[in-house]
Amino acid sequence: MKKLFSQKNLRLEARPRSSRHVSFFKTYGANPIPKPNNFNFSVLNENQTEFLNEVYQVFGQFSAWKLRNMTHEEPPYKMAEASAGEITLGSMADYFKTYLTK
């Protein structure tokens, strides 16, 4: 398993998120985040691109508040309180591998 970014994922009151992205995305509140015009998709390999497309197809239909509510019910978020607020890669892997069909 390889991480897409190196920052820690934090358990915060509103929603879990990467520490690096907190201030950037905070400005959008519960509104949709626009697609960036200057993202260079060539930095991603085919598997990463396919994975991100699948994530968008499944979760892109939900509002920010629906996604927030969903994550607050998942074990990685609930367990993070015991690990100084960090949502660990291991806890996410253990939980989400139960959804894999391959």
C-alpha positions in Angstrom: 0.0 0.0 0.0 1.3 3.4 -0.9 0.1 6.8 0.4 -0.9 9.4 -2.1 0.4 12.2 0.1 2.8 12.3 3.1 0.9 14.5 5.5 -0.9 13.1 8.6 -4.7 12.7 8.6 -6.1 14.4 11.6 -9.3 13.7 13.6 -10.8 17.2 13.8 -14.2 18.2 15.0 -15.7 18.9 11.6 -14.1 16.2 9.5 -10.9 14.2 9.1 -8.4 15.7 6.8 -4.7 16.0 6.0 -3.0 18.7 8.1 -1.5 20.3 5.0 -4.9 20.9 3.5 -6.8 22.3 6.5 -6.4 26.0 5.7 -6.8 25.6 1.9 -10.1 23.8 2.0 -11.5 25.6 5.0 -12.4 28.6 2.8 -15.0 26.5 1.0 -16.9 25.5 4.1 -19.7 23.1 3.1 -19.7 24.2 -0.5 -18.3 22.2 -3.4 -14.6 22.5 -4.1 -13.9 23.4 -7.7 -11.7 21.3 -9.9 -8.3 22.8 -10.1 -7.4 24.2 -13.6 -3.7 23.6 -13.2 -3.4 20.0 -11.8 -0.8 17.9 -13.6 -2.3 14.4 -13.9 0.9 13.1 -15.3 2.4 13.0 -11.8 0.0 10.1 -11.1 0.4 6.6 -12.4 -2.4 4.7 -14.0 -3.4 2.9 -10.8 -3.6 6.1 -8.8 -5.6 7.8 -11.5 -8.0 4.8 -11.6 -8.3 4.8 -7.8 -9.1 8.5 -7.6 -11.7 8.2 -10.4 -13.4 5.3 -8.5 -13.4 7.4 -5.3 -15.0 10.3 -7.2 -17.6 8.0 -8.8 -18.7 6.6 -5.4 -18.4 9.6 -3.1 -18.7 12.5 -5.5 -22.5 12.3 -5.2 -22.5 13.3 -1.5 -22.5 16.7 0.0 -19.7 17.8 2.4 -22.0 17.3 5.4 -23.0 13.8 4.3 -19.3 12.9 3.9 -18.6 14.3 7.3 -21.4 12.3 8.9 -20.2 9.1 7.2 -16.6 9.5 8.3 -17.6 10.2 11.9 -19.3 6.8 12.0 -16.3 4.9 10.7 -13.8 3.1 13.1 -10.7 4.9 11.9 -12.2 8.3 12.9 -13.5 6.9 16.2 -10.2 5.2 17.1 -8.1 8.4 16.3 -9.1 9.9 19.6 -7.0 7.3 21.3 -4.0 7.9 19.0 -3.5 11.7 19.6 -6.0 12.6 16.9 -4.1 11.0 14.0 -6.1 8.7 11.7 -3.4 6.2 10.9 -2.7 4.5 7.6 -3.0 1.2 9.4 -6.5 1.9 10.8 -7.7 3.1 7.4 -6.2 0.0 5.6 -7.8 -2.4 8.1 -11.2 -0.8 7.8 -11.4 -0.1 4.1 -10.0 -3.5 3.0 -13.2 -5.0 4.2 -14.9 -3.2 1.3 -12.6 -4.7 -1.4 -14.1 -7.2 -3.7 -10.9 -8.3 -5.5 
